Amino acid sequence: MQPDEPRRPWWSSRLFFECLVIVASVALGFLVTEWRQRVADQELSRQILTNVVAEMTGNRRRLEQQITLHRGMLDGLDKLGPPAADASGWDVITGSLKGSTNALPLRRAAWDAAVSSGALRLIDYDVAARLSDIYLIQEEAYGRTNRRMGEALFIPESFMPGRSREVAQMFRRLLEELHGQETYMLEVYDEHLPALREASAR
């Protein structure tokens, strides 16, 4: 007769099972947390792209309006008669353009929010690079020309009598440059917006 094998204490099997349950619960918790974070990141990425596309769409509408307006201003400047001898360039310009070029800045708040919050890391690299290029062109091309126009007009020579012809010529050249940059930015938007809309809809 063989001696009986020693029995395991009743609590050892139970302890093993409880440890297994705890480990499984922790692992499941990590998996659920990771899944929730992934879903949240995907939603944030989609929201960022939606906001940027809406901003660019609004900028595009603004450009269309300004292109038409500034084309009309250029045509109006071409039709100006000889100014009065004592007229300043400012008098001629504001008189012919009704006081404003309406050269509005293009918005970039959605893009700045994505960059400053660090949420840009959630967007596909190619899409983020495309967005960066668009806003860089917007700032370097249109934005800089828009600022130059304002700076060039608010100088003493613009308000001096008898300098209207020179000031009007300078203004016309700047307006032509601005009109060209607006047309170029419109082409940039038209090239990239379809792909960005598709990315935001995924």
C-alpha positions in Angstrom: 0.0 0.0 0.0 1.4 3.3 -1.1 1.4 6.2 1.2 -1.1 8.8 0.4 0.1 11.9 -1.5 0.1 15.1 0.6 -3.0 17.1 -0.1 -2.7 20.8 -1.1 -4.2 23.2 1.3 -7.7 24.2 0.3 -6.8 27.8 0.2 -3.9 27.5 -2.3 -6.2 26.8 -5.3 -8.5 29.6 -4.3 -5.6 32.0 -3.9 -4.3 31.1 -7.3 -7.7 31.6 -8.9 -8.1 35.0 -7.1 -4.7 36.1 -8.3 -5.6 35.1 -11.8 -8.9 37.0 -11.7 -7.0 40.1 -10.4 -4.4 40.0 -13.1 -7.1 39.4 -15.8 -9.1 42.4 -14.4 -6.1 44.7 -14.5 -5.2 43.6 -18.0 -8.8 44.2 -19.1 -8.8 47.6 -17.5 -5.6 48.6 -19.4 -7.2 47.3 -22.7 -10.4 49.3 -22.1 -8.5 52.4 -21.1 -6.3 52.1 -24.2 -9.3 51.6 -26.4 -11.1 54.6 -25.0 -8.0 56.7 -25.5 -7.7 55.6 -29.1 -11.4 56.4 -29.7 -10.9 59.8 -28.1 -7.8 60.5 -30.2 -9.6 59.5 -33.4 -12.5 61.8 -32.5 -10.2 64.7 -31.6 -8.3 64.2 -34.9 -11.5 64.3 -36.9 -12.7 67.4 -35.0 -9.4 69.2 -35.7 -9.6 68.4 -39.4 -13.3 69.5 -39.5 -12.4 72.8 -37.8 -9.5 73.5 -40.2 -11.5 72.6 -43.3 -14.3 74.9 -42.1 -11.8 77.7 -41.6 -10.2 77.2 -45.0 -13.6 77.1 -46.6 -14.5 80.4 -45.0 -11.2 81.9 -46.1 -11.9 80.7 -49.6 -15.2 82.5 -49.7 -13.6 85.6 -48.4 -10.9 85.4 -51.1 -13.6 85.1 -53.8 -15.3 88.3 -52.6 -12.0 90.2 -52.3 -10.8 89.1 -55.8 -14.0 90.5 -57.3 -13.7 93.7 -55.2 -10.1 94.3 -55.9 -10.5 93.7 -59.6 -13.1 96.4 -59.6 -10.8 98.7 -57.7 -8.1 98.2 -60.3 -10.5 99.0 -63.1 -11.6 102.1 -61.2 -8.1 103.3 -60.8 -7.5 102.9 -64.5 -10.5 105.2 -65.2 -9.5 108.0 -62.9 -9.2 111.4 -64.5 -6.5 113.9 -63.7 -6.5 114.7 -59.9 -6.8 118.2 -58.6 -3.5 120.0 -58.2 -3.7 120.2 -54.4 -5.0 116.7 -54.0 -3.0 114.2 -51.9 -2.6 110.6 -52.9 -4.8 109.6 -49.9 -7.6 111.8 -51.2 -7.5 110.2 -54.6 -7.3 106.6 -53.3 -10.0 106.9 -50.6 -12.2 108.8 -53.0 -12.0 106.3 -55.7 -12.2 103.2 -53.4 -14.8 104.6 -51.0 -12.3 104.6 -48.1 -11.3 100.9 -47.8 -9.6 98.2 -49.8 -11.4 95.6 -47.6 -8.2 93.5 -47.6 -9.2 91.3 -44.7 -6.8 88.9 -43.0 -7.3 85.2 -43.6 -8.2 83.3 -40.5 -5.9 80.7 -38.9 -7.3 80.2 -35.4 -8.2 76.5 -36.0 -4.7 75.8 -37.2 -3.1 77.7 -34.3 -5.2 75.8 -31.8 -4.2 72.4 -33.3 -0.5 73.4 -33.1 -0.5 74.9 -29.7 -2.5 72.1 -28.1 -0.1 69.4 -29.5 -3.1 67.7 -31.1 -1.4 67.9 -34.5 0.4 64.6 -33.6 -2.9 62.8 -33.9 -3.3 63.7 -37.6 -1.7 61.6 -40.4 1.7 63.0 -41.2 0.9 63.7 -44.9 -2.2 65.6 -44.0 -0.4 67.6 -41.3 2.4 68.5 -43.8 -0.2 69.6 -46.3 -1.9 71.8 -43.8 1.4 73.3 -42.7 2.3 74.2 -46.3 -1.1 75.8 -46.9 -0.9 78.0 -43.8 2.7 78.9 -44.5 1.8 80.0 -48.0 -1.2 81.9 -46.6 1.1 83.8 -44.2 4.1 84.4 -46.4 2.3 85.2 -49.6 -1.1 86.8 -48.9 -0.5 88.0 -45.3 2.8 89.7 -46.0 1.4 91.5 -49.1 -1.6 92.6 -47.1 0.6 94.1 -44.4 2.8 95.8 -46.9 -0.1 97.5 -48.5 -1.3 99.0 -45.1 2.2 100.1 -44.2 2.9 101.7 -47.5 -0.2 103.8 -47.5 0.2 105.2 -44.0 3.3 107.3 -44.7 3.7 111.1 -44.8 3.9 111.2 -48.6 0.4 109.8 -48.9 -1.0 113.0 -47.3 1.1 115.6 -49.1 -0.7 117.8 -51.7 0.6 117.3 -55.2 1.9 113.8 -54.7 -1.3 112.1 -55.8 0.0 110.6 -59.0 3.0 108.8 -57.4 1.0 107.5 -54.4 -1.8 106.3 -56.7 0.8 104.4 -58.9 2.4 102.9 -55.8 -1.0 101.8 -54.5 -2.0 100.3 -57.8 1.1 98.2 -57.9 0.5 96.9 -54.4 -3.2 96.3 -55.2 -2.1 94.3 -58.3 0.2 92.2 -56.1 -2.5 91.6 -53.5 -4.9 90.6 -56.3 -2.4 88.2 -57.6 -1.7 86.6 -54.2 -5.5 86.3 -53.6 -5.8 84.4 -56.9 -2.9 82.2 -56.0 -4.3 81.4 -52.6 -7.6 80.5 -54.1 -5.8 78.0 -56.4 -4.0 76.5 -53.4 -7.3 76.0 -51.5 -8.9 74.4 -54.6 -6.0 72.1 -54.9 -5.9 70.8 -51.3 -9.5 71.2 -49.9 -10.9 68.1 -51.6 -8.3 65.8 -50.0 -8.7 67.5 -46.6 -12.5 67.1 -46.7 -12.1 63.5 -47.5 -9.6 63.0 -44.6 -12.0 64.8 -42.2 -14.8 62.5 -43.2 -13.0 59.2 -42.4 
